[in-house]
Amino acid sequence: MDCPSCTTPAKGQAGERPSLLRKDISVTVLLEANVPQTMIVIGGWSGFGKGSDQMVGVIGARALQKRLFHEIRENMGAKYGVSAQLVPLIADPIIFSMTISVAHDRAAEVLSIMHREHKKFLTDGISQNELDAERLALRTESEEAFRRPPQAAAFLRDAVLSGQPSNYVETFMDRLSALSLAETNSVLKSRLADRKISAIVVAPTVGQLPGNCTIKTVEEISQCERFK
């Protein structure tokens, strides 16, 4: 985001809306900070925006998250927290991101695995078993939400704020059931495959971690030339 003139608004006044200018950048930033575990965030602008295909993005992100959990927690025993998700912002574009916190001495290996699994995800898509599992989970969660007024209201709110069509809620289950593997992987590839991603690694010392730019404060981000 780029909003150099933004300031904290006075009470009761709306703040200035930042403009989202930078897209499709590829850089690895190493930020030295006093943190208990190394935090790795990889992501970038997705091709997802306002529209019903966000459902496909959610399913894909959930499948990728389980793959990362399996590779890093079960195979390495090195995971503290892992997520993969679509992150809606105040503007139409949506960020696709993966986040992991891990022991410092495993950070380089985990960073490599995250890139590897992301590449495999974009190349091969998800499997039929993954689609079936995530579709069932999403159906169960949605049915439960529809039965509870607060969750139902939140579901409706999110649909409106994300610019979904007026029949989004009524047709949600039917569209979920009709989603095929071919359509899912086609949408994932068209929205994500041609997008660049960046990584931010936060650790007490960056040591031999691979990166394009090492900084000690967030304010130094301008030193990372590939951001310009």
C-alpha positions as CSV (number, residue, x, y, z in Angstrom):
1,M,0.0,0.0,0.0
2,D,1.2,3.5,-0.7
3,C,-0.3,6.4,1.3
4,P,2.4,8.7,2.5
5,S,0.0,11.4,3.5
6,C,-2.2,9.2,5.6
7,T,-2.6,10.3,9.2
8,T,-4.7,9.1,12.1
9,P,-8.2,10.6,11.7
10,A,-9.8,12.7,14.3
11,K,-12.5,11.0,16.3
12,G,-15.7,10.6,14.3
13,Q,-14.0,11.2,11.0
14,A,-13.2,8.6,8.3
15,G,-9.5,8.0,7.5
16,E,-8.0,8.5,4.1
17,R,-8.4,5.4,2.0
18,P,-5.0,4.1,0.9
19,S,-4.4,3.3,-2.7
20,L,-3.2,-0.2,-3.6
21,L,-0.5,0.5,-6.2
22,R,2.0,-2.3,-6.1
23,K,1.2,-5.7,-7.6
24,D,3.1,-8.8,-8.7
25,I,6.4,-8.2,-7.0
26,S,9.0,-10.9,-6.2
27,V,11.4,-10.3,-3.3
28,T,12.5,-11.9,-0.1
29,V,12.8,-9.5,2.8
30,L,14.7,-10.6,6.0
31,L,13.6,-8.5,9.0
32,E,15.7,-8.9,12.2
33,A,13.5,-8.6,15.3
34,N,13.3,-10.1,18.8
35,V,10.7,-12.8,18.2
36,P,10.4,-16.2,20.0
37,Q,9.9,-18.1,16.7
38,T,10.8,-17.2,13.1
39,M,7.8,-16.0,11.2
40,I,7.6,-16.6,7.5
41,V,4.9,-15.0,5.3
42,I,4.8,-15.8,1.6
43,G,2.2,-14.4,-0.7
44,G,1.1,-11.7,-3.2
45,W,-1.8,-10.3,-5.1
46,S,-4.1,-13.1,-6.5
47,G,-6.3,-12.9,-9.5
48,F,-9.3,-13.3,-7.2
49,G,-11.6,-10.4,-6.8
50,K,-15.2,-9.8,-6.2
51,G,-17.1,-12.8,-7.6
52,S,-18.4,-16.2,-6.8
53,D,-15.1,-17.9,-7.7
54,Q,-13.8,-17.0,-4.3
55,M,-15.2,-20.3,-3.2
56,V,-12.6,-22.0,-5.3
57,G,-9.8,-19.9,-3.8
58,V,-11.0,-20.8,-0.3
59,I,-11.0,-24.6,-1.1
60,G,-7.6,-24.4,-2.7
61,A,-6.1,-22.5,0.2
62,R,-7.5,-24.9,2.7
63,A,-6.0,-27.9,0.7
64,L,-2.6,-26.2,0.5
65,Q,-2.7,-25.5,4.3
66,K,-3.2,-29.1,5.0
67,R,-0.3,-30.0,2.7
68,L,2.0,-27.6,4.5
69,F,0.9,-28.9,7.9
70,H,1.7,-32.5,6.8
71,E,5.0,-31.6,5.3
72,I,6.2,-29.3,8.1
73,R,4.6,-30.6,11.2
74,E,4.2,-34.3,10.6
75,N,7.3,-34.9,8.5
76,M,9.6,-32.4,10.1
77,G,8.1,-31.8,13.5
78,A,9.0,-28.2,13.1
79,K,5.7,-26.3,13.1
80,Y,4.2,-24.0,15.6
81,G,1.5,-22.5,13.4
82,V,0.6,-22.7,9.7
83,S,-2.1,-21.1,7.5
84,A,-2.8,-20.6,3.8
85,Q,-5.6,-18.2,2.9
86,L,-7.2,-15.6,0.7
87,V,-7.1,-12.2,2.4
88,P,-9.7,-9.7,1.2
89,L,-8.6,-6.0,1.5
90,I,-10.5,-2.7,1.2
91,A,-10.1,-2.8,-2.6
92,D,-11.1,-5.5,-5.1
93,P,-7.9,-7.5,-5.3
94,I,-7.4,-10.3,-2.8
95,I,-4.0,-11.4,-1.4
96,F,-3.1,-15.1,-1.4
97,S,-0.8,-15.9,1.5
98,M,0.9,-18.7,3.5
99,T,2.1,-18.0,7.0
100,I,4.2,-20.2,9.3
101,S,6.0,-19.8,12.6
102,V,8.8,-22.2,13.2
103,A,11.9,-22.8,15.3
104,H,14.8,-20.6,14.2
105,D,17.1,-23.4,13.2
106,R,14.5,-24.9,10.8
107,A,13.6,-21.7,9.0
108,A,15.7,-22.1,5.9
109,E,14.4,-25.6,5.3
110,V,10.8,-24.6,6.0
111,L,11.1,-21.6,3.6
112,S,12.3,-24.0,0.9
113,I,9.4,-26.4,1.5
114,M,6.9,-23.6,1.3
115,H,8.1,-22.5,-2.1
116,R,8.2,-26.2,-3.2
117,E,4.6,-26.9,-2.1
118,H,3.3,-23.7,-3.6
119,K,4.9,-24.5,-6.9
120,K,3.5,-28.0,-6.9
121,F,0.1,-26.6,-5.9
122,L,0.1,-24.2,-8.9
123,T,1.3,-26.9,-11.3
124,D,-0.8,-29.9,-10.3
125,G,-3.7,-28.3,-8.6
126,I,-5.6,-30.2,-5.9
127,S,-6.7,-33.8,-6.0
128,Q,-10.3,-35.2,-6.1
129,N,-9.9,-36.4,-2.6
130,E,-8.8,-32.9,-1.4
131,L,-11.7,-31.3,-3.2
132,D,-14.2,-33.8,-1.7
133,A,-12.8,-33.3,1.8
134,E,-12.8,-29.5,1.6
135,R,-16.2,-29.3,0.0
136,L,-17.7,-31.5,2.8
137,A,-16.0,-29.4,5.5
138,L,-17.2,-26.2,3.9
139,R,-20.7,-27.5,3.5
140,T,-20.8,-28.6,7.2
141,E,-19.4,-25.3,8.4
142,S,-21.9,-23.3,6.3
143,E,-24.9,-25.4,7.3
144,E,-23.9,-24.9,11.0
145,A,-23.5,-21.1,10.4
146,F,-26.9,-20.8,8.7
147,R,-28.5,-22.4,11.8
148,R,-27.0,-19.7,14.2
149,P,-28.3,-16.1,13.8
150,P,-24.9,-14.4,14.6
151,Q,-23.0,-16.6,12.2
152,A,-25.7,-16.3,9.5
153,A,-25.6,-12.6,9.8
154,A,-21.8,-12.6,9.5
155,F,-22.0,-14.8,6.4
156,L,-24.5,-12.4,4.8
157,R,-22.4,-9.4,5.8
158,D,-19.3,-10.9,4.2
159,A,-21.2,-11.7,1.0
160,V,-22.4,-8.1,0.7
161,L,-19.1,-6.5,1.6
162,S,-17.2,-8.7,-0.9
163,G,-19.6,-7.7,-3.7
164,Q,-21.2,-11.1,-4.2
165,P,-24.3,-11.4,-6.4
166,S,-27.7,-11.0,-4.7
167,N,-28.4,-14.8,-4.9
168,Y,-25.0,-15.8,-3.5
169,V,-26.4,-17.2,-0.2
170,E,-29.4,-19.0,-1.8
171,T,-27.2,-20.7,-4.4
172,F,-24.2,-21.3,-2.2
173,M,-24.8,-25.0,-1.6
174,D,-25.8,-25.8,-5.2
175,R,-22.7,-24.2,-6.5
176,L,-20.6,-26.0,-4.0
177,S,-22.0,-29.3,-5.0
178,A,-21.7,-28.6,-8.7
179,L,-18.0,-27.7,-8.5
180,S,-15.9,-30.1,-10.5
181,L,-12.2,-30.9,-10.1
182,A,-11.5,-29.6,-13.6
183,E,-13.2,-26.3,-13.0
184,T,-11.5,-26.0,-9.6
185,N,-8.0,-26.5,-10.9
186,S,-8.7,-24.3,-14.0
187,V,-9.8,-21.4,-11.8
188,L,-6.9,-21.8,-9.4
189,K,-4.4,-21.8,-12.2
190,S,-6.0,-18.9,-14.0
191,R,-6.1,-16.8,-10.8
192,L,-2.8,-17.7,-9.2
193,A,-0.3,-19.3,-11.6
194,D,0.9,-16.1,-13.3
195,R,1.3,-14.1,-10.2
196,K,4.6,-13.3,-8.5
197,I,5.0,-13.9,-4.8
198,S,7.2,-12.3,-2.2
199,A,8.4,-13.6,1.2
200,I,9.0,-11.8,4.5
201,V,11.0,-13.6,7.1
202,V,11.1,-12.2,10.7
203,A,13.9,-13.7,12.9
204,P,16.3,-12.5,15.7
205,T,19.2,-13.1,13.3
206,V,18.9,-13.9,9.6
207,G,22.2,-15.7,9.4
208,Q,22.4,-17.6,6.1
209,L,18.8,-17.3,5.2
210,P,18.3,-16.6,1.5
211,G,17.0,-13.1,0.8
212,N,17.2,-10.1,-1.4
213,C,17.2,-7.5,1.4
214,T,18.0,-7.5,5.1
215,I,16.5,-4.8,7.3
216,K,16.2,-4.1,11.0
217,T,13.0,-2.0,11.1
218,V,9.9,-1.9,8.9
219,E,10.7,1.7,8.0
220,E,13.8,0.5,6.2
221,I,11.7,-1.4,3.6
222,S,12.5,1.3,1.0
223,Q,16.0,0.0,1.0
224,C,14.8,-3.1,-0.8
225,E,15.3,-1.9,-4.3
226,R,13.0,-4.4,-6.0
227,F,10.1,-3.0,-4.1
228,K,10.4,0.2,-6.1
